Structure formats: C-alpha cells, structure tokens
Amino acid sequence: MSDASRLKNTVYVGGLDNAVNVNTLHAAFVPFGEIVDISLPKPDLPSNTDPHRGFGYVEFQEAEDAREAIDNMDQSELYGRVIKVAQAKPQKEQNEGLGSKTAVWEQEGWLAKHAVSEEDRMATEEARASSNLRAEDPMQGLEGLDVAGPNPA
C-alpha cells in the first residue's frame, strides 16, 4: 500500500487520557471498519513516565471507514476527555519548520525567495551613506522654547 493511500486510511486521534491504550482505541474504533494498525507514540524523553504522548493513529483497511470514524468520533468523549479525530497528515521532515537541525537560510528555496539583488544592495548602501553625511541638529525646532514648562496663557 502506498504512503498516500495509507494516509487516506489513517485517522489522528488527539486529546487522549493516559489510561487509554491500544485495546481501548481498538474497541472504540472497530465499529467503523476493519482496523489495520494502531499506534500510540511514546514520549521522547526516557525519564517521562507517561504511557503515550496524548495522541495516536488508527489505520483502517478502507478510506471510507476512516471518513466514517472522523464523522462519528470527532469531539466525542473517551475516558472523560473530549477527543479530536481528524485525517492524519504526513510527518514533516526533520529539516523543515521549527525544531529542525538546519538553519533557515540553508533550507532549499529560502535563498531564492529572500535573496536581495546586488543592485538593491548598492542602492541601500548609498542611501545610508548620504543620510550619514547630513547629520541633523538635535536642537532644531526648539528655538521658540525659552521658558520651561507649559505656555503661560
């Protein structure tokens, strides 16, 4: 099965209580169709004692079953908590977005989008140089103020 069709058959289930396990999810989602796989991602830190990260994925045999589960289970209650059920999205690569190990300007396409032409760079430098030549008098505009405080009426 291709990754694209697997994503159509997979639903994201968020807002799970720590008491929820694979068997609980299976029992909650089996009425909507045959389940191929259920995963509950574990916490990244080994010191964390939580059984999962509060969300999971349920993969169905058929895409229609996944849509049916989303329609019926989204915003429903499981173990006293309202759960979010939506179509699963593809996992981001490690070099994309926040938390990536690559600098933004080294990512593909960033430089092409944000680079400044040499002509624009020269014009900016000339404008800065000309503004530095004519330093403004900090006391300009204060000629009529010979008395401190409010104007006497």
N, C-alpha and C positions, 0 to 999 in steps of 0.2 A: 504494500500500500504506500503511495507517495505521501510526502510530508504535507502537501496541500490538502489532500483528501483526509488525512489524519486530523488536520486542524479543523476541518468542517465537522468531523465526527466527535470532536473533543469539546467539553464544556469546562469553564473555570468555575470553581465553587469557592467563594470567599466569605470571610467572617465566621469561620468555624471555631467552635469551642474546643478546648484542649481535650475534652472527653471523647470527641469524635475520632473514630478510627476507620480503617479501610472497610471493615464489616458494616459499620454504621452507614457509610456512604453507599455501599453496595445495596443495602436494604432500602435506603431512601430513593435511589435512582433506578433500581431494577424494574419498577412498573412501567417505565417509558421505553424499554427495549433491552436487547442483549448488550451487556457491558463487556468490553474487550480488556480494558485496563483501568486501574485506579491508582493514582499516585498522590502522596502527601509529602511534599518536600520538607526535609528535615532542616532545623536551624543550622546556620553556617558555623557558629561558634561551638566547639565541643563542650564548653562549660555550661551551655544553655541546657536546661533540663526539660524544656517543652517537647512534647512528642512530635509536633509539626509547627510550621510557620503560620498557621491560621488560614491556610487556603489549600486547595487541592485541584486535581484534574480528573475528570471522568471521561473515558473514551468509549463511545458506543460503536456498535457494528455498523449502524446506518446513520447518515447525516440527518434524516428526518426524525429519528429518535432523539438526537441531540437537540434539535429545534423544539421538539415537544417538551423535553426536560427543562429547557430555558423558559418556555412559555408558562409552565406549571409550577416550577420551583423558585423562580426569581422572587425575592422579597418574601419568601416563606420562612417559617421558624423551625430551627433544628437545635435541640438542647437549649431552648430558651433564648436563642440568638437569631436575629434576622440574617439570612444568608443572601449573598449576591451570586446569581448564576448567570453567566454570560458566555458567549462564544470565546473560545481560547484564542489568544493572539500568538504569533510567532515570537520566540525568545529573541531578544536583542543580542547582537554580537558583543563581545567584551570590549571592542574598540569603539562602541557607539555610546553617545549620551553621557549622562552623569555617571561617575564611578569608573569610567574607562581608564585604561592604563596608558593611553596615548594622548598627547597634547592635542587640543582642538585644532591648532593650525597644521598639525601633521596628518589630520584625517583627510581622506580623499574628497576632493571637491571644495574644501574650505577655502583654500588659497585662491582658486579660480573665482569664487564668489566674493571674497573680501579684499583681494589684492588691489592696490592703487597703482595707476599708471605712472610712469616716470614724469610725464607732462604735468599731471596733477600735483605730484610731489614737489616739483620745481616751483609751481605757482604758489603753493602754500608756503614754501621757504621764503620766497620773495616778499610775500605779504607780511610775514613775521618780521623780516629784516627791515622793511620800510616802516612798520609800526614802532620798532625799537628806536629808530633814528629820531623821531619827533616825540620826545618824552613830554608828557603833559604836566603842567604846573599844578601841584596838588592844591594850591590856594586859589585857583581860578574859580570865579563865580562868588567869591566871598567878599568882594570889595565893599558892598553896602552894609556889611555887618560890623559896625564899630562898637556896638554895645552888646554885651552878652545877655541872654535871656529873652523873654517874649517882647514883642513890639509894644511900646507904650501907646495907648490909644489917644 
